[in-house]
Amino acid sequence: MSSKFTNRTSYLVNRTFSPRELRTLRSLHTPVRIQRFLEAMPYHHGNTAWSPRRVLRERTAHCLEGAIFAAAALRANGYPPLLWDLEAERDTDHVLALYRVRGHWGAIAKSNYSGLRFREPIYRTLRELAMSYFDDYFNYAGDRSLRAFATRPVDLKRFDPLDWMTSEKNIWFIAEHLCEIHHTPLLKSGMARKLNRVDRRKFAAGMVGNLR
């Protein structure tokens, strides 16, 4: 984490959000505080792509919106706004906000599954981080469904001209970009066919708090 903003980032964040919004974002001054803020929000299944401003107002979010909100909150506290995509088979993808501490990766996420949320910054590579989600990433049939991860995180600063932090319109352009970037496979050929389904206890544990 950098303890100082660049002049441009500080100016942009201050100009973009209202004083009240900034107070909320800057009160979330550690990754775990951001995660707890997301956990306190209900999960919703709407076909939406709300900006962080909309999430602040509505106080609810799904996976994509939660990750984008977390990226904005990280940015307001001196981290780069990094977004990362996990790609699944016969399941939905999962989007996370990434941060680094002393060269190690951690993650913040909003998920309907208990095992697909926060990660401490202990992972040396993105592959290590992705593998930490593998055993908890399964669909309603109990199939382990994680297959690939975005080779590089996306720095959301690239979307500053589109007002991704405060737009009142759906910001689907971020989701579309995540679908277009390169992903690295997690499994070698033939491995997926030999995977076992999760057992009942694992399934039940992952579904704690799940809202269909």
C-alpha positions as CSV (number, residue, x, y, z in Angstrom):
1,M,0.0,0.0,0.0
2,S,1.2,3.5,-0.7
3,S,0.6,6.0,2.1
4,K,0.3,8.9,-0.4
5,F,-1.9,9.6,-3.4
6,T,-0.5,10.8,-6.6
7,N,-1.7,14.3,-7.2
8,R,-3.9,13.2,-10.1
9,T,-5.6,10.4,-8.2
10,S,-6.2,12.5,-5.1
11,Y,-7.7,15.3,-7.1
12,L,-9.9,12.9,-9.1
13,V,-11.3,11.1,-6.1
14,N,-11.9,14.4,-4.2
15,R,-13.6,15.9,-7.2
16,T,-15.7,12.9,-8.1
17,F,-17.3,12.0,-4.8
18,S,-19.3,14.2,-2.5
19,P,-17.8,15.0,1.0
20,R,-20.3,12.6,2.6
21,E,-19.3,9.8,0.2
22,L,-15.6,10.5,0.8
23,R,-16.1,10.2,4.5
24,T,-17.7,6.8,4.1
25,L,-15.0,5.5,1.7
26,R,-12.1,6.8,3.7
27,S,-13.5,5.3,6.9
28,L,-12.9,2.0,5.1
29,H,-9.2,2.5,5.4
30,T,-8.1,-1.2,5.4
31,P,-9.1,-4.0,3.0
32,V,-10.8,-5.9,5.8
33,R,-12.9,-2.9,6.7
34,I,-14.0,-2.8,3.0
35,Q,-14.9,-6.5,3.2
36,R,-16.9,-6.0,6.3
37,F,-18.8,-3.1,4.8
38,L,-19.7,-5.4,1.8
39,E,-20.7,-8.2,4.2
40,A,-23.2,-5.9,5.9
41,M,-25.0,-5.3,2.6
42,P,-27.7,-7.7,1.3
43,Y,-26.8,-9.6,-1.8
44,H,-29.1,-9.0,-4.7
45,H,-29.6,-10.8,-8.1
46,G,-30.6,-7.8,-10.2
47,N,-29.5,-7.5,-13.8
48,T,-27.5,-4.4,-13.0
49,A,-24.0,-3.0,-13.1
50,W,-24.1,-0.2,-10.5
51,S,-21.3,2.3,-10.0
52,P,-19.8,2.6,-6.5
53,R,-22.0,5.7,-6.0
54,R,-25.1,3.7,-6.6
55,V,-23.9,0.9,-4.3
56,L,-23.4,3.5,-1.6
57,R,-26.9,4.8,-2.1
58,E,-28.7,1.5,-2.4
59,R,-26.7,-0.4,0.2
60,T,-26.9,-3.6,-1.7
61,A,-24.7,-5.3,-4.3
62,H,-23.9,-8.4,-6.2
63,C,-20.5,-9.9,-7.1
64,L,-19.6,-7.5,-9.9
65,E,-20.9,-4.4,-8.1
66,G,-19.2,-5.4,-4.9
67,A,-15.8,-5.8,-6.5
68,I,-16.1,-2.5,-8.3
69,F,-17.1,-0.7,-5.1
70,A,-14.2,-2.3,-3.3
71,A,-11.8,-1.1,-6.0
72,A,-13.1,2.4,-5.6
73,A,-12.8,2.2,-1.8
74,L,-9.2,0.9,-2.1
75,R,-8.5,3.8,-4.4
76,A,-9.8,6.3,-1.9
77,N,-7.4,4.9,0.6
78,G,-4.2,4.9,-1.5
79,Y,-4.3,1.6,-3.3
80,P,-4.7,1.2,-7.1
81,P,-8.2,0.2,-8.2
82,L,-7.5,-3.3,-9.4
83,L,-10.2,-5.7,-10.6
84,W,-9.7,-9.4,-11.3
85,D,-11.9,-12.1,-12.9
86,L,-12.2,-15.8,-12.2
87,E,-13.7,-17.8,-15.1
88,A,-15.9,-20.8,-14.5
89,E,-17.5,-23.7,-16.4
90,R,-21.2,-24.4,-16.1
91,D,-21.2,-21.6,-13.5
92,T,-21.0,-17.8,-13.3
93,D,-17.6,-16.0,-13.3
94,H,-16.5,-14.3,-10.1
95,V,-15.1,-10.8,-9.9
96,L,-12.8,-9.5,-7.1
97,A,-10.9,-6.4,-6.1
98,L,-7.2,-7.0,-5.6
99,Y,-4.7,-5.4,-3.3
100,R,-1.0,-6.0,-2.5
101,V,0.9,-5.7,0.8
102,R,4.7,-6.2,0.7
103,G,4.5,-7.8,-2.7
104,H,1.8,-10.3,-1.8
105,W,-1.7,-10.5,-3.2
106,G,-5.0,-10.3,-1.3
107,A,-8.6,-10.0,-2.4
108,I,-11.9,-8.5,-1.5
109,A,-15.2,-9.9,-2.9
110,K,-18.9,-9.9,-2.5
111,S,-20.3,-13.4,-3.0
112,N,-23.3,-15.5,-2.3
113,Y,-20.9,-18.4,-1.3
114,S,-19.2,-18.2,2.0
115,G,-15.8,-19.4,0.7
116,L,-15.4,-17.0,-2.2
117,R,-14.9,-13.7,-0.3
118,F,-11.9,-12.2,1.5
119,R,-8.3,-13.3,1.2
120,E,-5.4,-12.1,3.3
121,P,-2.4,-10.7,1.4
122,I,-0.2,-13.8,1.6
123,Y,-0.2,-15.1,-2.0
124,R,2.9,-14.6,-4.0
125,T,1.3,-15.0,-7.4
126,L,-2.1,-14.6,-9.0
127,R,-2.1,-18.4,-9.6
128,E,-1.6,-19.0,-5.9
129,L,-4.5,-16.7,-5.2
130,A,-6.7,-18.3,-7.8
131,M,-6.0,-21.8,-6.4
132,S,-7.1,-20.6,-2.9
133,Y,-10.6,-20.3,-4.4
134,F,-10.7,-23.6,-6.2
135,D,-12.0,-25.9,-3.6
136,D,-14.8,-23.5,-2.6
137,Y,-15.9,-22.7,-6.1
138,F,-18.7,-25.0,-7.1
139,N,-22.1,-24.8,-8.7
140,Y,-25.5,-25.8,-7.4
141,A,-24.9,-29.4,-8.6
142,G,-21.8,-29.6,-6.5
143,D,-19.4,-29.5,-9.4
144,R,-16.0,-27.8,-8.9
145,S,-16.3,-25.2,-11.6
146,L,-13.3,-22.8,-11.5
147,R,-11.2,-23.1,-14.7
148,A,-9.2,-20.0,-15.3
149,F,-8.1,-16.6,-14.0
150,A,-7.4,-13.3,-15.6
151,T,-3.7,-13.2,-16.4
152,R,-3.4,-9.7,-15.2
153,P,-5.7,-7.5,-13.1
154,V,-7.5,-4.6,-14.7
155,D,-6.6,-1.2,-13.4
156,L,-10.0,0.7,-13.4
157,K,-8.2,4.0,-14.0
158,R,-8.5,3.2,-17.7
159,F,-12.3,3.8,-17.3
160,D,-12.0,7.2,-15.6
161,P,-13.2,9.0,-18.8
162,L,-16.4,7.0,-18.5
163,D,-17.1,8.0,-14.9
164,W,-17.1,4.4,-13.6
165,M,-17.1,5.5,-10.0
166,T,-20.2,7.7,-10.0
167,S,-22.2,7.0,-13.2
168,E,-26.0,6.8,-12.7
169,K,-26.0,4.5,-15.7
170,N,-25.1,0.8,-15.6
171,I,-21.4,0.4,-16.2
172,W,-21.5,-2.8,-18.2
173,F,-18.4,-1.7,-20.1
174,I,-16.3,-3.0,-17.2
175,A,-18.0,-6.5,-17.3
176,E,-17.6,-6.5,-21.1
177,H,-13.9,-5.7,-20.8
178,L,-13.4,-8.6,-18.3
179,C,-14.9,-11.0,-20.8
180,E,-12.4,-9.9,-23.5
181,I,-9.1,-10.0,-21.6
182,H,-6.7,-13.0,-21.6
183,H,-7.3,-15.8,-19.0
184,T,-4.8,-18.4,-17.8
185,P,-6.1,-22.0,-17.4
186,L,-5.8,-23.5,-13.9
187,L,-6.1,-27.2,-15.0
188,K,-4.2,-29.3,-17.4
189,S,-6.0,-31.3,-20.1
190,G,-8.1,-34.1,-18.7
191,M,-8.1,-32.9,-15.1
192,A,-11.6,-31.5,-15.2
193,R,-13.1,-34.9,-16.2
194,K,-11.7,-36.5,-13.0
195,L,-12.8,-33.9,-10.5
196,N,-15.1,-35.1,-7.7
197,R,-18.2,-33.3,-6.6
198,V,-18.1,-31.6,-3.2
199,D,-19.6,-33.7,-0.4
200,R,-22.7,-32.6,1.5
201,R,-20.9,-30.9,4.4
202,K,-18.7,-28.9,2.1
203,F,-21.7,-27.9,0.0
204,A,-23.7,-26.9,3.1
205,A,-20.7,-24.9,4.4
206,G,-20.4,-23.0,1.2
207,M,-24.1,-22.2,1.0
208,V,-24.3,-20.5,4.5
209,G,-26.1,-17.3,3.9
210,N,-26.8,-18.1,0.2
211,L,-29.8,-16.3,-1.3
212,R,-31.1,-18.0,-4.4
